[in-house]
C-alpha cells in the first residue's frame, strides 16, 4: 500500500480474528522491517517469535505487574510510571488493583507475539550521564518495532507495541532464555485486526512543531 496511507492508518490493534499469520508472511514482514536504522548500524536487536500458548500465558502474567501499577496510578490521577512525578500510590493499593482481561488478552489471542530484545553492549547511551531517565538508546531498536508494525499493516495485519511486561524484565528474559546483557524493548502481539481503523486522532502539526525555538512560530501547512 502507499506509504503515507500506511503511516496514517497503522493503529494499535488489540482485537484479533482467528486468522493465522503464516511464517512466510511474518518472515516477509521482518525482512522488510530489518532495514530500520540503528546506532552505528550495529543492529543489536533480536526478535523472539512466540506462538506457544504456555509461554503466552506466562507473558500475560508478567504483563499484569506493570499494568496493575499503571491502573492504580491512573485512578489516583497520576501520570503512570512517570519518573518526573513520583507516585504516592501505596504498594497495598497497587496489589488491590484488578487488571482487566483486555490488557492481557491480546497476548493470548494474537496470531503471534513478538518480543523485541536489544543487546545493551551494542547501543550508544549518549544520555547516560545526564540527570534524567535515559531514552537515546531506544533509537537502536524502536525504529525496527515501528517498521514491523508498518510492514504488518501493508500485509493486512496489525499489532500493538506494549511495554508493561518490562516491569518483570528479569523473569521475562529467563522465560525466553535470553543471554546476559540484553534488555526487553517491547512485546508486540500481531495478527489480523477485527476492525481496521482508517481515521486516527493525532495532534495537528502546528500544535507540536515550532520554528527555531520551543516557543517559536508554529509550522503550518495548507
C-alpha positions in Angstrom: 0.0 0.0 0.0 1.1 3.6 -0.4 3.5 4.7 2.3 1.5 7.7 3.6 -1.6 5.6 3.8 0.2 3.0 5.9 1.5 5.7 8.2 -1.9 7.3 8.7 -3.8 4.0 9.3 -1.4 1.9 11.4 -3.2 1.9 14.7 -2.9 0.0 18.0 -4.6 -3.3 17.3 -5.8 -5.3 20.3 -8.7 -7.3 18.9 -7.8 -10.1 16.6 -9.6 -12.6 14.4 -8.7 -16.3 14.3 -6.8 -15.9 11.1 -3.3 -17.3 11.2 -0.1 -15.3 10.5 1.9 -17.8 8.3 5.6 -18.0 8.9 6.2 -16.9 5.2 4.2 -13.7 5.7 5.9 -13.0 9.1 9.3 -13.5 7.5 8.4 -11.1 4.7 7.3 -8.5 7.3 10.5 -8.8 9.2 12.6 -9.0 6.1 11.4 -5.5 5.2 11.4 -4.2 8.7 15.1 -5.1 9.2 16.1 -2.0 7.2 15.3 0.2 10.1 18.3 2.3 11.3 20.2 1.6 14.5 23.1 3.4 16.2 26.3 2.8 14.2 24.4 0.3 12.1 25.3 -2.2 14.9 21.8 -3.9 14.6 21.8 -5.1 18.2 18.1 -6.1 18.2 16.9 -9.7 18.5 13.2 -10.7 17.9 11.8 -13.8 19.6 8.7 -15.2 17.9 6.3 -16.7 20.5 3.5 -19.0 19.4 3.4 -21.4 22.4 0.2 -20.9 24.4 2.0 -21.8 27.6 4.6 -19.0 27.0 1.8 -16.6 26.2 0.1 -17.3 29.5 3.3 -16.5 31.3 3.7 -13.3 29.3 0.2 -12.3 30.3 1.1 -12.9 34.0 4.3 -10.9 33.7 2.4 -8.1 32.0 -0.1 -7.8 34.8 2.5 -6.5 37.2 3.2 -3.3 35.2 -0.4 -2.9 34.3 -1.6 -3.1 37.9 0.6 -0.2 38.9 -0.3 1.7 35.8 -4.0 1.4 36.6 -3.6 2.2 40.3 -1.7 5.4 39.4 -4.1 6.4 36.7 -7.1 6.0 39.0 -5.3 8.2 41.6 -5.0 11.0 38.9 -1.3 10.4 38.4 0.8 10.1 35.2 1.6 6.3 35.4 5.1 5.1 35.6 6.4 8.7 35.3 9.9 9.4 36.7 9.4 13.2 36.9 6.4 12.9 39.2 6.9 10.1 41.8 3.9 8.1 42.8 2.1 8.5 46.0 0.2 5.3 45.5 1.0 2.6 48.0 2.0 -1.0 47.4 -1.2 -2.1 49.0 -3.3 0.0 46.6 -1.4 -1.5 43.7 -1.8 -5.0 45.0 -5.6 -4.5 45.3 -5.9 -3.2 41.7 -7.6 -5.5 39.3 -6.2 -5.8 35.8 -8.9 -6.0 33.2 -8.6 -9.0 30.9 -8.4 -6.7 27.9 -4.9 -5.6 28.9 -3.5 -9.1 28.7 -5.9 -10.8 26.3 -4.1 -9.7 23.1 -1.2 -11.8 24.2 -3.4 -14.8 24.2 -5.5 -14.1 21.1 -3.0 -12.7 18.6 -1.7 -15.0 15.9 1.8 -14.5 17.2 3.6 -12.4 19.8 7.0 -10.8 19.0 9.3 -9.9 21.8 11.9 -7.3 20.8 15.2 -7.5 22.7 18.2 -5.3 22.4 21.9 -6.1 23.2 22.9 -3.4 25.7 26.6 -4.0 24.7 25.8 -2.6 21.2 23.8 0.5 21.9 25.1 4.0 22.5 23.5 5.6 25.5 24.6 9.2 24.9 22.4 10.5 27.6 23.6 8.0 30.3 25.4 10.7 32.3 22.5 13.2 32.3 20.4 13.6 35.4 17.2 12.1 33.8 15.8 8.9 32.6 17.7 7.6 29.5 15.9 7.5 26.2 18.5 7.7 23.5 19.5 4.0 23.3 15.9 3.2 22.3 16.8 4.7 18.9 18.6 1.5 18.1 15.5 -0.7 18.5 12.2 1.2 18.3 12.6 2.0 14.6 12.6 -1.7 14.0 9.5 -2.2 16.1 7.6 0.5 14.2 8.9 -0.8 10.8 7.4 -4.1 11.8 4.0 -2.6 12.5 4.1 -0.7 9.2 5.1 -3.8 7.3 2.3 -5.8 9.0 -0.2 -3.1 8.0 1.0 -3.5 4.4 0.2 -7.2 4.7 -3.2 -6.7 6.2 -2.1 -7.5 9.7 -1.7 -5.3 12.8 -0.5 -5.2 16.4 0.3 -3.0 19.3 3.6 -2.0 21.0 3.4 -2.9 24.7 5.9 -2.4 27.4 4.1 -3.4 30.6 6.0 -6.7 30.9 9.3 -4.8 31.2 8.4 -4.3 34.8 9.2 -8.0 35.2 12.2 -8.0 32.8 14.4 -10.5 34.7 11.6 -13.1 34.7 10.8 -12.3 31.1 14.4 -12.7 30.0 14.6 -16.0 31.9 11.4 -17.2 30.2 12.9 -16.6 26.8 16.3 -17.9 27.6 17.9 -14.6 26.6 21.7 -14.2 27.4 23.0 -11.7 29.9 23.3 -8.2 28.8 20.0 -8.0 26.9 17.0 -5.7 27.7 13.4 -6.0 26.7 12.2 -3.1 24.4 8.7 -4.2 23.6 6.2 -7.1 23.4 4.1 -6.9 20.3 1.0 -9.1 19.7 0.4 -9.4 16.0 -2.5 -10.7 14.0 -5.4 -9.9 11.7 -7.4 -7.0 13.1 -11.1 -7.5 13.8 -11.6 -3.9 12.6 -9.2 -1.8 10.6 -9.3 1.9 11.5 -8.8 4.5 8.8 -9.0 7.7 10.8 -6.7 8.2 13.7 -6.8 11.1 16.1 -3.5 12.9 16.4 -2.3 16.4 17.2 -2.1 18.7 14.1 1.4 19.6 13.1 1.1 23.3 14.3 0.4 22.1 17.9 3.8 20.3 18.4 6.2 21.7 15.7 7.8 25.1 16.1 10.4 27.0 14.1 13.9 27.7 15.6 12.9 27.5 19.3 10.4 25.7 21.6 8.3 28.9 21.7 8.9 29.7 18.1 6.3 30.2 15.4 4.2 27.0 14.7 4.9 25.2 11.4 1.8 25.5 9.3 0.8 23.9 6.0 -2.1 24.1 3.6 
